[in-house]
Amino acid sequence: VATLTVPAAGSAVPQLSREFEVQVDPGVLRDGMTVTDLVDQQNFLVRVRDAIADATRLRAETQQAMQKADIQPARSPGPGQSINDIDYGHPLQRIWSRLVTAPGTYEQGMLIDQLGNIARAEGGADQKVGAESRRRLDDLLAEMKAIEAELKKVESK
């Protein structure tokens, strides 16, 4: 059971408040999904949403550190190159390149875009969360912790 409250325009007093029950689409149940599957999907997508928020915060912190140090992002990888093939003049450039997809013809999606890919793949329909998405999210969360530790190390110097 959920409650929907719609405030009146320009007033803090609710104009309308109604309780209602959210029901599962019968077609989803016919396709073999269960309420437990849907709750699991919702919980997984909340984890992904939180990870995207954390990665976005980490990107802002990195950008701020780069501005403070007057450091620009490194050049984009060329054809056939990865971010690991680039010589970085400053550690903050490497951190940035692990978080943010560099522009180019054949972009290699980095952490923030990869999290978005998981959200799109698993949130596009009512479905069981795939094992690969779960594994990939865990990998990306570990990568984000490593990036955050590296940023703290660079900032402490």
SEVO-815595 format. One record per residue (C-alpha): residue in one letter; x, y, z. Coordinates in steps of 0.25 Angstrom, whole numbers, plus 5000, padded with zeros to 4 digits. Each point is the difference from the previous one (the first is absolute). Layout:
AXYZ/...
% end
This chain:
V500050005000/A500550144996/T499550145002/L500050114990/T499950145004/V499850114991/P500250145005/A499250124996/A500750104991/G500750105009/S499549935013/A500749915010/V498649945003/P499749874992/Q498950014990/L499949854998/S500549885008/R499649864996/E500549865004/F500249904989/E500549864998/V501149984990/Q499849874993/V500949924991/D499650004985/P499449864997/G500749994987/V501450005008/L499549895009/R499649924988/D501450024995/G500549925012/M500450125009/T499750005014/V499850125010/T501349955007/D500750014986/L499450154999/V500550045013/D501349944998/Q500150084987/Q499650125007/N501049985011/F501149984989/L499650124992/V500150095013/R501449945002/V500450054986/R499350135002/D500850025013/A501349964993/I499750104989/A499850115010/D501349965007/A500850004987/T499450134996/R500550065013/L501449944998/R500050064986/A499750145006/E501149985011/T501049964989/Q499650124992/Q500150095011/A501449945004/M500450024985/Q499650145000/K500750035012/A501349944995/D499850074986/I499949864993/Q499349974988/P499449864996/A501049924992/R499849984985/S499049904995/P500649864996/G500249994985/P499549884991/G500449875007/Q500550065013/S499449995014/I500150095011/N501149915005/D500950044988/I500050155003/D501250075007/Y499350085011/G500850135004/H499250005014/P499349895008/L498750085000/Q500049984985/R500049855001/I498950015011/W499150084991/S500249914988/R499649885009/L498750075004/V499650084987/T499949954986/A500950074991/P499450064987/G500449944987/T499549914988/Y500149875008/E499750045014/Q500449905011/G498950025011/M500650025014/L499549995014/I498850104999/D499549954987/Q500249855003/L499150025012/G499050074991/N500049884991/I499749915011/A498850095004/R499550004986/A500249854998/E499349965013/G499050115001/G499450004986/A499049895003/D499449925012/Q501049895000/K500949915009/V501350075002/G501149934992/A501249945007/E501050074991/S499450135004/R500149975015/R501549964997/R500350124992/L499350095011/D500949945010/D501250024991/L499750144998/L499850035015/A501349945003/E500650094989/M499350125005/K500649975014/A501449994994/I499850134992/E499650075013/A501249955008/E500950054989/L499450145000/K500150015015/K501549964998/V500250104990/E499350115007/S500849975013/K501350034993/
% end
